[in-house]
Amino acid sequence: MDFYESLFTYCGFRFNEEQKQAISHFNGPALTLAVPGSGKTTLLLARTVCLVRECGVDPSKILTMTFSKPAAKDMEERYMTRYYPHYKYNLKFATIHSFSYRVLKAWRKRRGLPLSLIDADGPSKLEILSQLYRQLKNEYLGEEAYEELSNAISYAKNMMLLPSEFSEAGIRFPQTGELFIAYEQFKQKQGLIDFDDMLSETLCALQEDA
């Protein structure tokens, strides 16, 4: 039987022609856009199986990534319960942050650089920013102000903005640029990274080793 017949026989899945095009696509990147609940996860898992079964891709060369831990766990559970009994491929599932952390940890280890994660291996982001805020402004950093400052720094980091670009980007929290610089210097000195660093520093590491 062909691949789509096997999916129906073993898993009970039927796909329309547009879905089949997405599942069987092989050469070059592909983007699938669909509304919530339309079966994107089922399609993605079928595509992954197709890459191995039909295209001959080594399962160890495939990594399925999503954003949150619950989503990654859900994908893995769906694969193991619906697909794996019939397509016994050892596939890997991860969040983008866990993947980035592993890459960055290995990259830093080769260079003898320390790596500790804020809120896990070191002080919390709240503790660090509160301390820096008191030093710069001689004021207490309240809960709402912390959320605003933390979000501003995260936005700047994810958009890869320089402090000189904050105002133009709409970041209005007082002295964000100074606090951002102080925060980055503190982390560098202590060998710390936060969740936003995992993405930006991994990108730089991959670009350096490309």
C-alpha positions, 0 to 999 in steps of 0.5 A, a space after each residue: 500500500 502507498 504511504 497515504 493508504 498506510 496512514 489511513 489503515 494504521 492511524 485512521 487519518 485521511 488528508 486532502 490534496 493540499 495537506 498531501 502537498 504539505 506532507 510530501 514536500 521535500 526539497 526546500 523550506 515549506 510554510 503551512 498556515 492554517 487556523 487552530 484546530 485544523 490538524 496542523 500537528 497531525 499534518 506535521 507528524 505525518 510529514 515527519 514520518 514521510 521524510 523518513 519512510 518515503 524520502 529516506 531521511 535518517 531519523 537522527 537528522 530530524 528535530 521537531 521543535 515548537 515553542 512551549 513545553 506542553 506543545 512539545 510534550 503533546 506532539 511527542 505523546 501523539 507520535 508515540 500513541 498514534 504513529 510509533 506502533 506502526 512507524 517505529 522511528 526514534 524521533 526527537 521533540 524539543 522546544 526552541 529554548 531547550 534546543 538553544 540551551 543545548 547548543 549554547 552549552 556545548 558551544 561555550 564548553 568548547 571555549 571554556 566559558 561558564 554558563 548558568 541560567 538565570 532563575 534556575 542556576 543563579 539569581 532571579 531576573 527580578 533580583 538582578 533588575 531590582 538591585 540595578 534599579 536601586 543602584 541607578 535610580 535609588 528607588 524601589 522597583 515595584 511589581 508593575 514597574 518590574 514587568 514593564 522593564 522586564 518586557 522592554 528588555 526582552 523585546 529589545 533583546 528579541 528584536 536585537 536592538 541597540 540602546 540607541 534604538 530603544 526610543 525609536 522602537 517605542 520603548 519608553 521605560 525610564 532609563 531602559 538603555 542604562 538598565 539594559 547595559 548594566 544588566 548585560 554587563 552583570 550577566 557577562 561578568 557572572 557567566 549568566 544568561 536568561 531565556 532571551 539570551 538563549 535565542 540570540 546567543 545561539 544564533 550568533 554561535 551558529 553564525 560564527 560556526 557556519 
